[in-house]
Amino acid sequence: QLPFPVALDVKGDLALAFGDVKLTPTSFIVGKKGQILEQKIGELDFVKLRKLLDQELS
């Protein structure tokens, strides 16, 4: 269980909106103001992700 919301793009609409994502898993970390903080293809580094989220939410 993750301590933050996760969205799945079942129909692929978001993949097209974010530049036609071809590989999975692809993760987009979106900031409070809607900006893309990071795009990651493959496995996430959860320690790095936690630091990024803590910085954004502080």
Rosetta blueprint (number, residue, H / E / L):
1 Q L
2 L L
3 P L
4 F L
5 P L
6 V L
7 A L
8 L L
9 D L
10 V L
11 K L
12 G L
13 D H
14 L H
15 A H
16 L H
17 A H
18 F L
19 G L
20 D L
21 V L
22 K L
23 L L
24 T L
25 P L
26 T E
27 S E
28 F E
29 I E
30 V E
31 G L
32 K L
33 K L
34 G L
35 Q L
36 I E
37 L E
38 E E
39 Q E
40 K E
41 I E
42 G L
43 E L
44 L L
45 D L
46 F H
47 V H
48 K H
49 L H
50 R H
51 K H
52 L H
53 L H
54 D H
55 Q H
56 E H
57 L H
58 S L
